[in-house]
Amino acid sequence: EVQLVESGGGVVQAGGSLRLSCVASVFAFTAHDIGWFRQAPGKEREGIASISSSAGTTFYADSVKGRFSISRDNTEKMVYLQMNSLKPEDTAAYHCAVAADPITTLQHMKELPYVHWGQGTQVTVSS
């Protein structure tokens, strides 16, 4: 089956950094926009970052803007989420997802369908 596999999560102290990776086995990967989402127990899933197929357009949630950076390498079929200045409230399971259509706004990122989801990687930020 088509797979998205996230890695790079772990336990880090507040103020530290992690880089999450998402490797994709998806047909026409370079034609799809990619989103990163996170969800903590008892909270709704939050769309935090997206990147267009050509990497020319990105969107960030206010909660992570200025601290997180999304990037992609279409040759390697990889998407990354660099997370700096981590806070305890960043603790969550992080998932990458393949959008069915181009993402035009942050609101659109939250509303549009996603064709594939990764299994997630856990990020825990301690005080």
N, C-alpha and C positions, 0 to 999 in steps of 0.2 A: 504494500500500500504506500501511497504518498506519505512522507513523513517530514515533520519539523521537529528538530531535536535541540532543546536549549541546554546550555551548560554555563558554568561560571559562577553560579550562586554559592553561597556559603555564609559563614558567620564572620562579621566584621565589626569593629568598634566604631562608634559614632565619629564622623569626620574622615573615615577611611574611604577607599574606592574599590569598586569591582567593575569588571567588564563582562557582560553577558554576551553569549554568542548563540546564534540560531542558524543551524545549517539546514538547508532545504533540499528536498528531492521532489521538485514540483515542475510539472511541465510548463514551459515558457516562464520560468521564474523571473526573468528580467522584465517581463511585461506586467508584473504585479506590484502594487503598493503593499507595504508591510507595516503592521502595527505592533507595538509592545503594549501589553496590558498587565495590570497587577490586581491581585485580590487578597485581602487579609480576612481572616475569620470574622464573621459578623458584619462585614462591609461589602458594598457593591463593587463589582468589577470596575476598575478605573482605566480608561485609555490614557496613556501617558506620553506616547510618542509615536510618530509615523514617519515614513519616508517613501517618496515616490519611486516609481520603477527606475527612473534615470538618476535618482538621488538628488535631483534638483530642488525638490520641495520637501520641507519637513514641518511638522507641527509638534508642539509640546504643551502638555497640561501646565497650568500655572504652578502646580505643586512641585514640579521638577524642573521647570525652565531655569536655565542658568547653571544647573548642576548636572543634568543628564544630557547626553549627546547620542543621537542615533546615526548610524552610518551603515553602508552596505558595500559589499564587494561582489558584483554580479558574476565576475569570472569564477570566483570560488563558491558562488551561491551561498554567501554568508551575510547575515545581518547582525550588527553589534549594538549594544547599548552600554555606553560608558557611563558609569555612575560615580560621581564625585561628591564629596562633602555629605556623605550619607548620614541620615538621621534615623532615630529609632522608628519614626512613623513611616519610613520607607520599607519596613519589614512586611513582606508579603510574598506570595507565589507569583512569579513573573512568567508571562506567556508571550510568545510571538504568534502572529497570525497573518495569514495571507488574505488580503482584501479581494472581494469579487470585482470591484470597480475602483477606478482611481479615487483617491481621497482628496477632496477639494477644500475642506475646512476641518477644524477640530471637531465641530459638531457632526459633520459627515462621518468622520472616523468612528465616532461612537454609535452611529445609527446604521451604517451600511452592513451588509452581510459579509461574513468571512468564510472562505472556502475551506481552509485548513487551520488547525490549531496545534501548537506543540503541547507537550505534556506538562511543561512548566519546570521552573527551577526556583528553589526556595532561597530567599535572601533574608537574613536575620541581622539586624543592626542592634548592637548592645550599647547601653549607656556607659 
